[in-house]
Amino acid sequence: MPTILIILIFVIVFAVLVGILLALFLPANWKTETDITVKATAKQVFHQINKSKNWQNWTVWSPVYDETIAIELGEEQDGLGAIQTWKNTQMNGIMTIVESKTDEAVQFHFDLESHRFIIYSRMILQPVDDQVKIIWTSKYSQEGINPFERLQGIALKKLMLNNKQISLSRLKSFLES
């Protein structure tokens, strides 16, 4: 019986070590990009993405769509320096607009879990006839070699891409209604 226990412990320790070693080889950086075309003017789209208060109209990070989220808006709510803070049962974070080009692009970053994950994002507006193509890119770079954070980074990439796709779809519905 003790031999089986020793073998079982060895197998478990070996599996954990292999998992940690494999996680070390996961990418420390990732980028996502998604887009949608909406029947609206660049000015209408820009008004929604450049004003932190308006994000509640269409993002997944909104009490309109998730009753567990509490939102606080910063003193600055429009353009460069606009801040939106949110907390819910899953995560807390701060979204800050760091660059704003009227009717062209908004760049911002998400600070998740008090600097644990910082995601840099940009929304570019490209007029196409009587519509606007919105391209939303996000980049994340992990510092260090913590294998558990690498695994979390992979999950975060999938979550961000899904949340951005849902948010853009809601933005389209909001603007076209």
Protein Blocks (a to p, Z undefined) as FASTA:
>chain_A
ZZmmmmmmmmmmmmmmmmmmmmmmpcfbdcddddddddddfklmmmmmmpmklmmmmpmb
bfklomkbccdddfblghjhiacddddfkbgcddddfbdcehkbccddddehhhlaccdd
ddddddehjaccdddddddddedjbfklmmmmmmmmmmmmmmmmmmmmmmmmmmmZZ
